């Protein structure tokens, strides 16, 4: 039962983060990113986000820099979205 709940939580986070990346993050480096998987800790204090980044090596490095720069924004966006929904 708990494993099924964690799967649902992970899938919801995957959808939310994908939406935030697509609609809210304005950093031009964060393009061509697909969230492939989310893995959360059992106590929900940590989520590991797996992404697929398109482009050559230099473009992937720039995209990862953009994702790291947008981390705090995505945390706040996801927290405010999960409280209202």
N, C-alpha and C positions, 0 to 999 in steps of 0.2 A: 504494500500500500504506500509506504513512504517513498519507495523508488519511483512509483508512478507519479506521485505528487512532484518529485524533483524533476522528472521529465517535463511535466507541464510547466513548471516554473522556468526551466531552461528554455523551453520553446517560446514562452511569452517574452522572456528577456531578449531572445534572438529577434523576435518580431519588433519589439520596442526599439532595440538598438539599431536595427536595420532602418526603421522609419526615421529615427533621429539622424542617422548618417545621411539619409537621402533628402530629408526635408528641412532639417534645422542647422546642421553644421555647414557653415559658409566658407570654410577654408578650401581654397581651390586645389590644394594638394590631396584632399580626401575625395577623390573621384575613382571610380572603377573598383570599389571595395564591396565584397560580398561577405556577410557574416555567415560562416559555415556551421559553427557549433558554439554553444555556451555550456560551460560546466561550473556549477555553483557549489560552494562548500555546504555541507549539511546544515550549518547554522545560518546560512545565507549572508555571511559577512564578507564573502569574497566570490567574485565571479571571474572566470577566465574566459576571454572572448577569442575565438579562433576566426581568422579572416582569410579570404583569398584576395590577393591584390593583383590587378592586371598591370602589364607593362614590362619594360626591361628592368634590369637590376637598379639602375639609377632612379627610375620612376618609383619602383617599389620602396626604395629607401626614403625618398621624399614623402611618399604616402604614409609610411610608418611614422615619420616625424610629425606629420600632420595629425595622425591619429593620437599620438602621445600628447600633442599640444591640445587636442580637443577632449581629452579624458575627463577633466574636471567639469567641463560644460556638459558632457554626456551624463555624468553622474548626477548632476543637478537636474537635468532635463528628465532623466528616468525617475528620479526620486519624486519630483513634483507630479509627473504623469501617473506614477503608481499610487500616489495618495488620492488623486482625484478620481481614479477609475476603479 
